[in-house]
Amino acid sequence: MERPKICMTLTGSTLSEDLSLLEKYRSYIDMVELRVDFLNVDERLLVRRFPALAGIPCVLTIRRAIDGGQYVEGEGARTVMFARSLSFADSDTSKNFAYVDFEEDFHVPSLQDAALAFGTRIIRSVHDMKNPIKNLSQRLDSLMTSGYEIPKIAFMPHSLADVTDLFKEAAKLKDRQHILIAMGQLGLPSRILAAKLKNYLTFCSPEEKNESISNLGHIDPKTLNEVYNFTAVGENTKVFGITGWPLAATSSPQLHNSGFQGHNINAVYVPVRTPVVKDAVEFADALGMTGMSVTVCHKENVLDCVWEQDDKVKAIGSSNTIVKVGGNWKAYNTDGTGFTRSLLNFTGTKDLHGWKVSIIGAGGAAKAIAWAVKSLRAKACVFNRTVSKAVALAEKYGFEYEALPSEASESTVKKLRRYSDLIIQTTSVGMGASGPSNPENDPLFFYEFTGKEMLFDIVYVPPITPIMHRASEFGCKVCNGYDMLRFQGYEQFELFTGEKY
């Protein structure tokens, strides 16, 4: 069965800019969508020549502001622009627009007749930039005024549950001549798993232009191909994933998808973003997923969604992995062993006997790390903004605890000095951060390193966080969480597939 096509949306201000981006990504795509509404006014007069210059099937789109576009002039002017862009059809159809996007309420018989006469297929679209759209089957039927049209529905989900409903409804459809899209970051699975939706195509954007249409939730075509192996994803491909919130950055898809390809396993691993972990589990059930990674901030709450916990999860009190066992979800924790292996590589020791360790944070990751630190025979102090959580975690292992203030505190600094052989930063603070250290990106911004501390930050994006940069300037040995990610990921992979990574 033919896979969905990859269509790259071009939102440059000039045709030359769009053509330059097309050349960069040509090997990753099947077609492009020219967003005329993003072009400078004088460039819009030259649109007719674009298909011949592009040398690839092109979609003509002039998106109105009400539908999430940039076009604010009247419908009369837009009609003329469509006519000019479709006119003077070439006998070589490759030099004409292969598709034109007309909205649900845009019916101009002369334009529709011209498109049909020129061999240009009409994508009949409906967009809701604020709300989900229900009754998809009926809406698709209403968009089809002839057998030559491709109906398209794109909506903004309020929650991951709306995306789950999209996949459930799509499973009932029989044809592949439609386009169904959940927009925004919640809707990313609808882009990657277009084959599961039986979509005619999926949209993506050049990395350089994703910010200009950030509300759509596009990814770039290189990532779509190289990380998610999109061209190999079909209706029978098994789906795994990672859930968290906001899940702004993760390298887990690259790790697991590379493993699937290396073992010739027909599977794909995708981000499943949601602030409600129960929604992620229901999404997984709807898609028949049998394994999922769990990250910030769901490692503790996910325990309410599983039928069984392994001994390590019971000991730690958090889970970073759930797997279907006998039809029910079982929770595992590979963070503890992944961290232990990475930490001992970093310290060059067999254990931490005699070490005094500061653990920054008291969330799901900190729970696994505290378990590992105790297993390695170190003494530790837990620092956290919410002192009650620090108390609960510290008392479990006989550690000390201390508040983590929003400004310098003599008591906190004194305690950090006492437990400064190794400082382990377990929070998401610093993730995706750039620039110098400040209270927003450095949980210990008030602490002056002496150069004798070792710092382990479980964040790995960026590779050097602000706190790591500051510590290294004082001469401290530092390490990020990438090796921890790898080692816990290898164990997850074996739980998912039964094979060693």
C-alpha positions, 0 to 999 in steps of 0.5 A, a space after each residue: 500500500 502506498 505510503 503517505 507523501 511528504 509535503 514540505 510547507 514553504 513560508 519564505 517571503 520570496 520565491 528565491 528563498 523558498 527555492 533555496 530551502 527546497 534544494 536543501 531538503 529535496 531528497 527528503 520530500 515528495 512535494 511542496 506547499 507554496 504558502 503564497 500568503 507569506 510572500 512579499 506582495 510583489 513576489 505574489 505576481 510571480 507565483 505562476 512560474 514556481 512549479 517549473 522552477 521547483 521541478 517537484 509537485 506543488 500545492 498552491 495555498 493562499 491561507 486566510 488569517 481566519 484559517 491560521 494564515 497571513 492573507 488579510 486582503 479581501 476574497 475578491 483579490 484572493 480569487 484573482 490571485 488564484 486565477 492568475 496562479 493557475 492560468 496559462 496552463 502548460 501542456 507539460 503538466 509538471 510545470 503547473 500546480 499539481 494541487 490547489 487548496 480551497 477552503 470548505 466555504 470557498 466555491 468559485 465554479 470557474 476556478 474549480 473547472 479550471 483546476 479540473 481542466 488543467 489536471 490540478 487536484 483540489 484539496 478541500 480543507 477546513 481548519 479550526 485553529 482553536 478547537 477540535 473537530 468531531 464527527 470526522 467521517 461525516 465532515 470528510 463526506 461533506 467536503 467531497 463535492 466530486 471524486 477528484 477532491 482530497 478532503 482535509 481536516 486540521 484542528 487544534 486539540 485541547 488535550 491529547 484525548 482529542 488526538 486519541 479520538 482522531 486516531 480512533 475515528 481514522 481507524 474506521 475509514 477505508 480509503 486513503 484519499 484524505 488528510 487528517 491533522 491535529 495541530 500544535 505540539 499535542 498533535 505531533 503523532 498525527 504528523 509522524 503516524 500519518 500512515 496510521 491515519 490513512 492520510 494521503 500526505 503529511 506536512 512538515 517545514 524547513 527547520 529554519 522556518 518552523 518558528 514562523 508557523 510554530 502553532 502548527 506543530 510541524 517538524 522538519 523533513 530531515 528529522 521526519 526521515 532520519 529520526 522517525 524513518 517515516 517512509 518505513 512507517 505503515 499501518 502494521 508498524 508497532 508504535 512505542 513512545 515517550 510521554 512527558 510535559 512539556 517534553 520540549 527536548 528529548 533524544 530518546 526517539 533517535 536512540 530507540 528508532 536507531 535500535 529498531 532499524 538496527 534490529 530490523 524491527 518494524 516499529 517507531 518511537 514517537 513523543 506523546 506530549 501531555 500534561 495528564 499522564 492518564 491521557 498518554 496511557 489511553 492514547 497508547 491503548 488506542 494505538 495498541 502500543 505495548 511500551 512507553 517511556 515516562 519522563 518529567 513530570 509523570 514518573 510518579 503519577 504514572 503509578 496510578 495508571 498501571 496494574 503492576 509494579 516491579 520490585 525496583 519501582 516499589 523500592 524507588 517510588 517512581 517509574 520511567 518505563 511502562 510495558 504491556 504484560 499479559 494485557 495490562 500495564 506494568 511499571 519498571 524503573 531503568 533510571 536507577 541502573 542507568 544512572 549508576 552505570 553512568 555515574 561510576 564511569 564519571 567518578 571512576 570508582 566502584 562505589 561511593 563509600 565515604 562520599 558526601 553527596 548533594 541531591 538537587 530536587 526531589 521528583 521522580 528522577 531524584 527518587 531513582 537517583 537517591 535509591 542509587 546513591 544509597 545503594 552505592 553507600 554514600 551519605 547524602 543531603 536532599 535539597 528541594 524547593 518544597 521542603 516536605 518533599 525533600 523530607 519524605 525522600 531524605 527520611 526514606 534513606 536516612 539522608 539529611 535534607 535542606 530547603 532550596 531557596 530562591 535566593 542565597 541562604 547561609 544555611 543552604 550554602 553551609 549544607 552544600 559545602 558539607 555535601 560537596 564531593 558530588 553534586 547531582 542536579 536532578 531537576 529540569 532546570 536548565 533544560 534547553 537553556 542558553 546564556 549565562 547562569 541566572 535564577 531561572 536556568 541554574 538551581 544553585 545560582 547562588 553557590 560559589 564552586 570551589 573547584 573540588 566538587 564533581 557535578 552531574 547534571 541529568 539534563 543533556 540538552 544543551 550538552 553543557 547547561 548553565 550550571 555545568 558551564 559555571 562549575 567547569 569555569 571554577 575547575 570542577 569536573 562535570 558530566 551531563 545526563 546523556 550517558 544516563 539516557 543511553 544506559 537506561 534506554 538500552 534497558 528500556 529497549 530490551 523491555 520493549 522488544 526482548 532483544 539487547 540494544 
